[in-house]
Amino acid sequence: MAAAPPQGLVPDDQGQLRCWWCGNDPLYRRYHDEEWGFPVTDDQRLFEKICLEGFQSGLSWLTILRKREGFRRAFADFDFHRIARFRAGKADRLMQDAGIVRHRGKIESTLSNAKRAVELVDEVGSLAAYFWRFEPTPQQRPRRITKRTLTQAPPAEQAKALAKDLKSRGWSFVGPTTAYAFMQAMGLVDDHLEGCVTRVAVEQARAKLVRPR
């Protein structure tokens, strides 16, 4: 009898092990394999993710993932310079868009955060340069990434610092849990479990990355 896989790792039909949270949904699995944890330095994708993490609050990420193309259409592919120029009344129109999550507070937050993003780029040069300041050092990371580590540990201190700094700049829907989920997805940390089929590829991508300044 084959040994059971380590806790938190789930085998597919070919015996490859993945993090438990992506389950068997093809869209979710593709997101796990091709996006989650790979380092991102593109400002629009970074802005998209911090906004979508805010929309996720109280929902599952799969719900947001299934509506992501709708969000992209509604929010100009998350070009924050364009969003910052949206005219008054845009939130009302977006509240009628069934392709997104129609939560007025989250919609208005995205519109406001776009303006804050423009201000941040004017100050530091890029969102990438700003966000990557909060990447933890290897010494600040757990020795091993396990399901227990991810489900029982509080958000990293760097995520708390990021959330606090964003809020001080007028951003909203950016608490520590949201900030850490953003860091996980955008590759500021690699939280694929030890033994996950994708972990090696993510580590290789992080090793090659030139950190934005």
Secondary structure, 3 states (H helix, E strand, C coil): CCCCCCCCEEECCCCCEEEHHHCCCHHHHHHHHHCCCCCCCCHHHHHHHHHHHHHHCCCCHHHHHHCHHHHHHHCHHHCHHHHCCCCCCHHHHHCCCCCCCCCHHHHHHHHHHHHHHHHHHHHHCCHHHHHHHHCCCHHHCCCCCCHHHHHHCCCCHHHHHHHHHHHHCCCCCCCHHHHHHHHHHCCCCCCCCCCCCCHHHHHHHHHHCCCCC
